[in-house]
């Protein structure tokens, strides 16, 4: 990896500087900061999808200007790599690659479902609730499917319990019981509860509506950087999980597909 060339205004700096980009859902979220507790964070949000491809770069420039940080003074560009909406993942990855390549910066790709787990944890704490020991992240994948991944929290560390995968709503309850803590302390987090309604009735009631946010991505960045997860710009890639955008007419009219769990 090519080391970033930092300008003179970083001399003696102790806190890292990150730009975080999250566009995996219908919401665009951008943040600039160190990711350290108690330090300033500059954020901006807007519409995701196709609109993000228009608004993302101006939002990045505005936040860097507000922070007073030149792009080349950053330690890394962080982005939510997926799974999520195909257009949003491609947009975030392309912008992260372009900015990092031009400024000779490393890139930190972070799983979107982990970002969602961190966002849900922070929301619980902000609401005066106990920190969850387990978060099962659930994002609507459309096409009658849900992206799902479980994460355990020990101290300040997140640990994935399984790889992100697709699951039909009716199969989700049996699937997550593999990890759900018998004594409680687990939390379901995501944007699927209103979408699928009674089809998720068998799930535990500890639920939190949340979306992956750039602020959560920012909080994860220091640990990923310290763990050596940074890559050069051209090595950053989206994580799709699903390998197709839409079903064929035959698939839509035939029996519902069986999902491997």
C-alpha positions in Angstrom: 0.0 0.0 0.0 1.2 3.5 -0.8 1.5 5.5 2.4 -0.5 8.8 2.4 1.6 12.0 2.1 0.3 14.2 4.9 0.6 18.0 4.7 2.4 20.1 7.3 -0.8 20.8 9.3 -0.8 17.2 10.4 2.6 17.5 12.1 2.3 16.3 15.7 -1.3 15.4 15.3 -2.5 12.7 17.7 -6.1 12.0 16.5 -6.8 10.3 13.3 -8.9 11.9 10.5 -11.5 9.9 8.6 -14.1 10.5 5.9 -17.0 8.0 6.3 -19.5 7.3 3.4 -22.6 5.2 3.8 -25.1 4.9 0.9 -26.2 1.2 1.1 -29.9 2.1 1.7 -32.3 4.8 0.5 -30.5 7.2 2.8 -27.1 8.9 2.1 -25.0 9.6 5.2 -21.6 11.2 5.3 -19.4 12.0 8.3 -16.0 13.5 9.0 -14.1 13.1 12.3 -11.6 11.1 14.3 -14.0 8.4 15.5 -12.8 9.0 19.0 -15.3 9.5 21.9 -16.0 13.1 22.7 -14.3 14.6 19.6 -16.1 16.7 17.0 -18.1 15.0 14.2 -19.4 16.8 11.1 -22.3 15.0 9.4 -24.7 15.4 6.5 -27.5 13.2 5.3 -29.8 13.1 2.3 -31.5 10.9 -0.2 -29.8 7.7 -1.3 -30.1 5.7 -4.4 -29.5 7.5 -7.7 -29.7 10.9 -5.9 -26.6 10.0 -3.9 -24.5 9.9 -7.0 -25.3 13.6 -7.5 -25.2 14.8 -3.9 -22.3 12.8 -2.4 -19.3 14.7 -3.6 -20.7 18.1 -2.8 -21.5 16.8 0.7 -18.0 15.5 1.2 -16.5 18.8 0.1 -18.8 20.8 2.4 -17.9 18.7 5.5 -14.2 18.8 4.8 -14.5 22.6 4.5 -16.4 22.8 7.8 -13.8 20.7 9.5 -11.0 22.7 7.9 -9.3 19.4 6.8 -7.8 19.1 3.3 -8.6 15.8 1.7 -4.9 14.8 1.8 -4.8 15.4 5.5 -7.1 12.4 6.2 -5.8 9.0 7.4 -8.3 7.0 5.3 -11.6 7.0 3.5 -14.1 4.6 5.1 -17.2 3.3 3.3 -20.0 0.8 4.0 -19.3 -1.9 1.5 -22.5 -3.8 1.8 -24.7 -5.7 1.5 -27.3 -3.3 0.5 -28.8 -1.5 -2.6 -26.6 -2.2 -5.6 -26.6 1.4 -6.9 -25.7 2.8 -3.4 -22.9 0.3 -2.9 -21.4 1.0 -6.3 -21.6 4.8 -5.7 -19.9 4.6 -2.2 -17.2 2.4 -3.5 -16.5 4.4 -6.6 -16.4 7.7 -4.7 -14.2 6.3 -2.0 -11.8 4.8 -4.6 -11.6 8.1 -6.6 -11.0 10.3 -3.5 -8.4 7.9 -2.1 -6.6 7.4 -5.3 -6.3 11.1 -6.0 -5.1 12.0 -2.5 -3.0 8.8 -2.0 -5.1 7.6 0.9 -5.9 4.1 2.0 -9.5 2.8 2.0 -11.3 1.1 4.8 -14.3 -1.1 3.6 -16.6 -2.0 6.5 -19.6 -4.4 6.4 -22.8 -2.5 6.3 -24.5 -4.9 8.7 -21.8 -4.2 11.3 -22.3 -0.5 10.9 -26.0 -1.1 11.5 -25.2 -3.1 14.7 -23.1 -0.2 16.0 -25.8 2.4 15.1 -28.4 0.3 17.1 -26.0 0.0 20.0 -25.5 3.8 20.2 -29.3 4.4 19.9 -29.9 2.0 22.8 -27.4 3.9 25.0 -28.8 7.3 23.9 -32.3 6.1 25.0 -31.0 5.1 28.4 -31.2 1.3 27.7 -28.6 -1.3 28.4 -25.9 -2.1 25.9 -26.9 -5.2 23.9 -24.7 -8.3 24.1 -25.8 -9.4 20.7 -27.2 -7.5 17.8 -28.8 -9.3 14.8 -28.7 -6.8 11.9 -31.6 -7.0 9.5 -31.8 -5.0 6.2 -34.6 -5.2 3.7 -33.1 -6.8 0.6 -36.3 -6.4 -1.4 -37.5 -9.4 -3.6 -39.1 -10.8 -0.4 -35.7 -11.4 1.3 -33.7 -9.9 4.2 -30.0 -9.4 4.7 -29.1 -10.8 8.1 -25.9 -11.0 10.2 -25.3 -11.5 14.0 -22.7 -9.6 16.0 -21.6 -10.2 19.6 -20.3 -7.3 21.7 -17.5 -7.9 24.3 -16.1 -4.9 26.0 -15.4 -2.5 23.1 -15.1 -5.2 20.4 -17.6 -6.5 17.9 -17.3 -10.1 16.7 -19.3 -11.5 13.8 -21.0 -14.8 14.6 -21.8 -15.7 11.0 -21.4 -14.3 7.5 -24.0 -12.0 6.0 -26.6 -13.9 4.1 -30.1 -13.7 2.6 -33.1 -15.1 4.4 -36.9 -15.2 3.8 -38.9 -13.5 6.5 -40.7 -16.7 7.6 -37.3 -18.6 8.0 -35.7 -15.9 10.0 -36.9 -16.9 13.5 -35.5 -20.4 13.2 -32.3 -19.1 11.7 -31.4 -16.6 14.5 -32.1 -19.0 17.3 -28.7 -20.4 16.6 -27.2 -17.4 18.4 -30.1 -15.8 20.4 -29.0 -15.6 24.1 -31.3 -17.7 26.3 -31.0 -15.2 29.2 -31.9 -12.1 27.1 -29.6 -9.3 26.1 -30.1 -9.6 22.4 -31.4 -7.0 20.0 -32.9 -7.1 16.5 -32.0 -4.0 14.6 -32.9 -2.8 11.1 -35.6 -1.5 8.8 -37.6 -4.7 8.2 -40.2 -4.7 11.0 -42.8 -2.5 9.3 -42.0 -3.9 5.8 -42.8 -7.5 6.7 -45.1 -7.0 9.7 -46.8 -10.2 10.9 -44.5 -12.4 8.9 -41.9 -11.6 11.6 -44.3 -12.2 14.5 -42.3 -15.2 15.7 -39.2 -13.1 16.3 -38.2 -11.9 19.8 -39.7 -8.6 20.8 -36.4 -6.8 21.5 -36.3 -4.7 18.4 -34.8 -1.4 17.3 -35.5 0.5 14.1 -32.2 1.6 12.8 -30.3 2.3 9.6 -26.5 2.2 8.9 -25.2 5.7 9.5 -21.8 7.3 8.6 -21.4 8.3 12.3 -21.4 4.7 13.3 -19.0 3.9 10.5 -16.8 6.6 11.8 -16.8 5.1 15.3 -15.7 1.7 13.8 -12.9 3.2 11.7 -10.1 3.5 14.4 -10.3 -0.2 15.3 -10.3 -1.3 11.7 -7.3 1.0 10.9 -5.4 -0.4 13.9 -6.2 -4.0 12.8 -4.6 -3.4 9.4 -7.9 -3.6 7.5 -7.0 -0.7 5.1 -6.5 -1.4 1.5 -5.2 0.5 -1.5 -8.0 2.2 -3.5 -8.2 -0.3 -6.4 -8.6 -3.3 -3.9 -11.8 -1.8 -2.3 -14.8 -3.7 -3.5 -18.5 -3.9 -2.6 -20.0 -6.9 -0.8 -23.2 -7.8 -2.7 -24.2 -11.1 -1.1 -27.0 -11.3 -3.7 -25.6 -11.9 -7.2 -28.6 -10.6 -9.2 -30.8 -7.5 -9.0 -34.1 -8.9 -10.1 -35.9 -12.1 -10.8 -36.9 -13.2 -14.2 -40.6 -13.3 -15.2 -40.5 -17.1 -14.9 -39.1 -16.9 -11.3 -41.7 -14.2 -10.3 -44.6 -16.4 -11.5 -43.3 -19.7 -10.2 -42.9 -21.1 -6.7 -41.0 -19.0 -4.2 -37.2 -19.8 -4.3 -35.7 -21.9 -1.5 -33.1 -20.1 0.5 -30.0 -21.8 1.8 -29.6 -21.1 5.6 
